[in-house]
Amino acid sequence: MIRTDGHCPDRARLAALHAAELTRYVETHPRSVALAAEDARHYLFGVPMHWMRDWPTPATLHVEHALGNRLVDADGHEIVDFCLGDTGAMFGHSPEPVAQAIARQAAQGLTAMLPSVRSAEVGRLLAHTFGLPRWQMTLSASDANRFVIRWARAITGRPKVLVFDGCYHGTVDDTLVDRAGDGRTLTRASLLGQVHDLALGTVVVPFNDAAAVRAALARGDVACVLTEPALTNCGLVPARPGFLEDVQRACAEHGCLLVLDETHTISSGWGGQGRQQGLQPDVIVVGKAVAGGLPCAVYGFTEAVDARMQAAKRAAPDGHSGIGTTLSANLLALAALQAQLAEVMTPAVYAGMLAHAALLEQRLDEVIAAAGVPWTVTRLGARMELQFCAVTPADAAAARAAMNAPLEQALHLYLLNRGLLVTPFHNMLLVAPQTGASDIERLVGAVGAFLSEVCA
Ligand SMILES: Cc1ncc(COP(=O)(O)O)c(C=O)c1O
């Protein structure tokens, strides 16, 4: 029974709880507080990468070490990690085969701007896992998406990229757009140092709207549709049944490439969401966890796309392609990729993660139902999102409407003070191979306790 009395969360209770949790954090994390003060001397916003300041803590949590699904912080607290480096450590922190492969390779060369004796086997593993025959490597998923867009424009001779409202594909200019109420593409207002009007090269349409995709593609100027198989960066918005198949057909009919960014949706199952669903994209991108969390990403493509890439490169004058970076496909990354694909990201490992994720979803559903709050849990394999709305959102606008920053920040801090880490910016939970039933009960119990504290 969903409560309609409007007292959950009760604003005054939430504010009082949040204030108490801020104090509790400072009192129980003296070393993190001290380290944050030292960091402030040298780092912009006091952190080595400025997003690290966006966690809901009054002073940034400092990690002593991370292993499996556990972090130990600078104050010696053991924390059950449901954030897992926002997917980079989705298969656990420092998976043993990857850590060993890195250690062995580290003693034998880190980078040479040459392939290694492992590259052929890594190529075979990528093709086997993701079902596409041809591959390239980069240092990050942002780079992979950036390079794929460049290739798509080069081989189609078309200027535009189509993305979906609410998308995030990394720090890729072409994708950092919003959709105005009248459907126009807007350069995202928060971007720093942006000088180009992104509307010149990008079209943005609502997710799950196949008619809008078709209308945009009919103009004949779109080189590729770049999408995640579900939007995972504005809450979680799954594709409606048949939507991605529709988009795939529309791409084929209009001669544009379908690029699936599986960086987050490899949580769905072995080979990623597209493979699980039987899609046939022209290109896929996988980053973050693909080499166990080492900086590395890959993009894979069909033989047909490969032939067109080769033709485009041959047709261009000699010189910089604008694609690739010096450290891409370095020796260390190849070693980590091989270990991760062969020994960690296996169907058997996925089976365990998915079973525990289903259990977490079910237990959270029970707690939500018992509290009677209009919240929902949306799950994509080992990834799920607790959303402050009664039904799973169908597009980014609905997902954004469900966000509630004060509630989210208070919840995250409350959980962290009880040894449970969830992803900042939204309520994403990831289940690692090491996440056990007792970890799940601990999280579910804490969410239930939070609800009883904030509901009048
Ligand atoms: C779907 C997706 N693609 C690409 C990226 C970019 O990854 P990175 O920041 O590792 O370059 C992200 C980052 O969150 C992402 O969510």
The ligand as an SDF file (V2000), in Angstrom:
LIG
                    3D

 16 16  0  0  0  0  0  0  0  0999 V2000
   27.9550    4.5810  -20.5040 C   0  0  0  0  0  0  0  0  0  0  0  0
   29.2610    5.2510  -20.2830 C   0  0  0  0  0  0  0  0  0  0  0  0
   30.1230    5.3570  -21.2900 N   0  0  0  0  0  0  0  0  0  0  0  0
   31.3080    5.9350  -21.1430 C   0  0  0  0  0  0  0  0  0  0  0  0
   31.6790    6.4740  -19.9380 C   0  0  0  0  0  0  0  0  0  0  0  0
   33.0110    7.1290  -19.7770 C   0  0  0  0  0  0  0  0  0  0  0  0
   33.8740    6.3490  -19.0340 O   0  0  0  0  0  0  0  0  0  0  0  0
   35.2640    6.9630  -18.5850 P   0  0  0  0  0  0  0  0  0  0  0  0
   34.9380    8.0430  -17.6050 O   0  0  0  0  0  0  0  0  0  0  0  0
   35.9710    5.8010  -17.9450 O   0  0  0  0  0  0  0  0  0  0  0  0
   35.9450    7.4680  -19.7880 O   0  0  0  0  0  0  0  0  0  0  0  0
   30.8140    6.3950  -18.8590 C   0  0  0  0  0  0  0  0  0  0  0  0
   31.1780    6.9680  -17.5470 C   0  0  0  0  0  0  0  0  0  0  0  0
   30.4670    6.9570  -16.5870 O   0  0  0  0  0  0  0  0  0  0  0  0
   29.5740    5.7790  -19.0360 C   0  0  0  0  0  0  0  0  0  0  0  0
   28.6920    5.6960  -18.0380 O   0  0  0  0  0  0  0  0  0  0  0  0
  1  2  1  0
  2  3  1  0
  2 15  2  0
  3  4  2  0
  4  5  1  0
  5  6  1  0
  5 12  2  0
  6  7  1  0
  7  8  1  0
  8  9  2  0
  8 10  1  0
  8 11  1  0
 12 13  1  0
 12 15  1  0
 13 14  2  0
 15 16  1  0
M  END
$$$$
